[in-house]
Amino acid sequence: MKKLFTLLSFSFALLLITPSVAFAAKPDGAGKPKPPSDGGGGTTSEQVGYDISYPQCGRRLPTDHYFGIVGVNGGTAAVENPCLAEQLAWAKTAKTGSTQDKIQLYVNTANPGEVIDQITTWPTSNTVENPYEECDGTNTLSCSWQYGWNRSVEAEGYFTEAALRAGISSNLNGYTVWLDVETMNTWQSGSVEALDRNVATLEAMTAFYESKGATVGLYSTAYQWGEITGDQISTLSNLNGLGNWRPSGASLSNAISNCSVESLTPGGTIVLTQYVKKNLDHNHSCL
């Protein structure tokens, strides 16, 4: 995605005031989709996938897809993609033959703990067992973890309702859920402790989706991941070993090359790479 290659400052604005989209490319409105280009004028037999979300509401979507990755949220971790059901139904129509699952999901992530007084979604207590002990409503590791869990519960609700309307399984078990980790959303910064709280939120989201039987992966650039987490991942963290989906510029050749980049966390595997063509997010399978 083009936005991912602009070095952005952290946004500490209210989530509902400054929504962002992980994959903002718009689909090509031309006629029948052409074979994917390798970036040098040639064509390949690429079994292409696309990722879409609320910016594509009402737009014509490509029909040559072998898999589709659909954004559950509407640009922030606290709102829904209004076209989720329709886009899940589109993903269901993917062609067979890819090593990738036809229908995959991505969710926005954030930690607005430094602006608690501006939001109503910050937790005041635990709802489940918390590895960082008791949340008391302040900006702590435990409340950051609980925030990530709560946003995941909310996103599951969005998905369940939309999946029933789309005629697909509404149980997250068996789906891949990608955590979209980008600096354009609201994160804490300025200290090691602040970055640790960001990590706690991502750990909670991972724990929630894995508890539902989903496979969890990470979408980010190395730069943005470092800015948000400080690469401060404990050896005991459940973020270790997760699959990666990595942005790769504007050509298939870059995407293929990026299948061999270093993973965001130890033990991870590069599963997908993303490249932008004609303002549409394409995805290459590294499997």
HELIX and SHEET records of a PDB file:
HELIX    1   1 LYS A    2  PHE A    5  5                                   4    
HELIX    2   2 TYR A   54  GLN A   56  5                                   3    
HELIX    3   3 LEU A   84  LYS A   92  1                                   9    
HELIX    4   4 GLY A  113  GLN A  118  5                                   6    
HELIX    5   5 LEU A  141  ALA A  166  1                                  26    
HELIX    6   6 VAL A  192  SER A  211  1                                  20    
HELIX    7   7 ALA A  222  THR A  229  1                                   8    
HELIX    8   8 LEU A  252  SER A  257  1                                   6    
HELIX    9   9 ASN A  258  SER A  260  5                                   3    
SHEET    1   A 9 GLY A  49  ILE A  52  0                                        
SHEET    2   A 9 PHE A  67  GLY A  71  1                                        
SHEET    3   A 9 ILE A 103  ASN A 108  1                                        
SHEET    4   A 9 THR A 176  ASP A 180  1                                        
SHEET    5   A 9 THR A 215  TYR A 219  1                                        
SHEET    6   A 9 GLY A 243  PRO A 247  1                                        
SHEET    7   A 9 ILE A 270  LYS A 277  1                                        
SHEET    8   A 9 LEU A 280  SER A 285 -1                                        
SHEET    9   A 9 GLY A  49  ILE A  52 -1                                        
END                                                                             
